[in-house]
Amino acid sequence: MRSATVNKLDVKLNLDVNTEESCSRILQTAIGIILFQRDQIPLCYDLLKKAVEILIQKETTENEQQRSGLDCYQLKKQRKIAIGMWDRLQYLFGEISNATKKCTGNMRISLLFGSTIYTAKEAFQIDVPTVNRNHYSAHHRNALEPILKHLALEMMLTDEFQPSGKISGPTNIFILLGVTPGSDQENNSTETTTAWQIIENYQLPINCHKYEINVSQRDSNTHLHCCKEMDVFDDLVQALQLNQNDTPAVNLNGNGDLTNSTEFVWYQIGDPLKGYKEVLIRGKSMWDWEL
């Protein structure tokens, strides 16, 4: 990696199995925390979700009739920007969920902060364990929430993620997906969605400050005989394998740390997300007015 400065955080989760859902939720949790820490969203992710739900409800009411003039106009404008930003973030999270379902082999996510990917000021690389396709997400969902809280706590308490000072105010956030080849290497990059734009021979700017988050599972010698490994599911597994032949998974190859062209291939997921910073209305936050 050409980046001059690299800060690393290793997080070992009490995770028995990394399913498609847990992989997606881990990535989304990490991204939400990073966006809040870098002041690209005004509230922490869970609180922002509830606040936007209230804003959307107000969109369908006539409360605005009680206000008039410039205050009402500014509130509507701020509300529209906030809801638009949230919708965009949910779309990108949906694409990450699709990636965990389609891609075989290892995968990682990179967040780039800057006007363009070629002038990025900060980059966050998130590595996650390989998804175990022999287990169903629903069977391991109950243990997921404490694991996500542990990840959030580790990220919020670490000193490794102190701001570099290179980002001031809202900026563009680019989400890059890096994946390695799976078992069926005949299906190359033809199965990607239109939202994925391949990036060839990309390298981070030399002055970009890089942060690495390495998420791993706990060491365990216990073999879980559940889900697809249970005898009762044998017939179902065979049927699923036949259906999977009709829709092959995405198997890609390319560069790993954005410099090694033999390990990972990188895709930009959709258009960049624009950070959001509210504008005070008569010295009051939009959330004071609306909530």
Residue pairs with C-beta under 8 A, 6 or more apart in sequence:
1 204
1 210
1 257
1 258
1 259
2 203
2 204
2 205
2 206
2 259
3 123
3 204
3 205
3 206
3 208
3 209
3 210
4 206
4 207
4 209
5 164
5 209
5 210
6 210
6 211
6 212
7 160
7 161
7 209
7 210
7 211
7 212
8 160
8 211
8 212
8 213
8 214
9 154
9 155
9 158
9 160
9 161
9 211
9 212
9 213
9 214
10 214
10 216
11 150
11 151
11 154
11 155
11 213
11 214
11 215
11 216
12 216
12 217
12 218
13 26
13 147
13 150
13 151
13 215
13 216
13 217
13 218
14 143
14 146
14 147
14 150
14 218
15 22
15 129
15 143
15 147
15 217
15 218
16 140
16 143
16 217
16 218
16 220
16 222
16 224
17 132
17 135
17 140
17 224
18 26
18 128
18 129
18 130
18 131
18 132
18 217
19 131
19 132
19 135
19 136
19 137
19 140
20 97
20 100
20 101
20 131
20 137
21 100
21 137
21 141
21 144
22 137
22 140
22 144
22 147
23 100
23 107
23 128
23 129
23 131
24 93
24 96
24 97
24 100
25 144
25 148
26 128
26 147
26 148
26 151
26 215
27 96
27 100
27 109
27 126
27 128
28 93
28 96
29 45
29 148
29 151
29 152
30 109
30 124
30 126
30 151
30 155
30 213
30 215
31 93
31 109
31 111
31 126
31 175
32 41
32 44
32 45
33 44
33 45
33 152
33 155
33 156
34 111
34 124
34 155
34 161
35 41
35 45
35 89
35 173
35 275
36 43
36 44
36 45
37 155
37 156
37 161
37 163
38 113
38 122
38 163
38 167
38 275
39 167
39 169
39 170
39 275
39 277
40 113
40 170
40 171
40 173
40 273
40 275
40 276
41 48
41 85
41 89
41 275
41 276
42 48
42 82
42 276
42 277
42 278
42 287
43 51
43 287
48 86
49 86
51 82
51 287
51 290
51 291
52 82
52 83
52 86
54 290
54 291
55 79
55 82
55 83
55 290
56 83
58 79
58 290
59 79
59 83
64 72
64 75
64 76
67 75
71 281
71 282
71 289
74 279
74 281
75 281
75 286
75 289
75 290
78 278
78 279
78 281
78 286
79 286
79 290
81 276
82 276
82 278
82 286
85 273
85 274
85 275
85 276
88 273
88 274
89 273
91 270
92 175
92 269
92 270
92 273
95 175
95 193
95 195
95 196
95 269
95 270
96 109
96 175
96 177
96 269
98 193
99 107
99 177
99 179
99 250
99 269
100 107
100 131
102 191
102 249
102 250
103 177
103 179
103 182
103 249
103 250
103 251
103 252
104 133
104 181
104 182
104 183
104 184
104 249
104 250
104 251
105 130
105 179
105 180
105 181
105 182
105 251
106 127
106 130
106 179
106 180
106 264
107 128
107 130
107 131
107 177
107 178
107 179
107 180
108 125
108 126
108 127
108 128
108 177
108 178
108 179
108 256
108 264
109 125
109 126
109 128
109 175
109 176
109 177
109 178
110 123
110 124
110 125
110 126
110 175
110 176
110 178
110 258
110 266
111 123
111 124
111 126
111 173
111 174
111 175
111 176
112 120
112 122
112 123
112 173
112 174
112 176
112 204
112 208
113 120
113 121
113 122
113 123
113 167
113 171
113 172
113 173
114 120
114 121
114 122
114 171
114 172
114 174
114 208
115 171
115 172
116 172
117 174
117 176
117 199
117 202
117 268
118 205
119 205
120 174
120 204
120 205
120 208
121 164
121 166
121 167
121 171
121 207
121 208
121 209
122 164
122 166
122 167
122 208
122 209
122 210
122 211
123 204
123 208
123 209
123 210
123 211
124 210
124 211
124 212
124 213
125 210
125 211
125 212
125 213
125 257
126 213
126 215
127 212
127 213
127 214
127 215
128 215
129 215
129 216
129 217
134 227
134 228
134 229
135 224
135 226
135 227
135 228
136 227
136 228
139 226
139 227
151 215
155 161
155 213
160 211
161 211
164 209
166 209
169 275
169 277
170 274
170 275
170 276
170 277
171 274
171 275
172 272
172 273
172 274
172 275
173 272
173 273
173 274
173 275
174 268
174 272
174 273
175 268
175 269
175 270
175 273
176 199
176 266
176 267
176 268
176 269
177 196
177 266
177 267
177 268
177 269
178 254
178 255
178 256
178 258
178 264
178 265
178 266
178 267
179 250
179 252
179 254
179 264
179 265
179 267
180 252
180 253
180 256
180 263
180 264
181 251
181 252
181 253
182 249
182 250
182 251
183 251
184 248
184 249
184 251
185 251
185 253
187 248
187 249
187 250
187 251
188 251
188 252
188 253
189 198
189 250
189 252
189 265
191 248
191 249
191 250
191 251
192 198
192 250
192 252
192 267
195 269
195 270
196 267
196 268
196 269
197 267
197 268
198 265
198 266
198 267
199 266
199 267
199 268
201 255
201 261
202 255
202 258
202 266
203 258
203 259
204 210
204 258
227 233
228 237
252 265
252 267
253 262
253 264
253 265
254 261
254 263
254 264
254 265
254 266
255 261
255 262
255 263
255 264
255 265
255 266
256 263
256 264
257 263
257 264
258 266
278 285
278 286
278 287
279 286
281 289
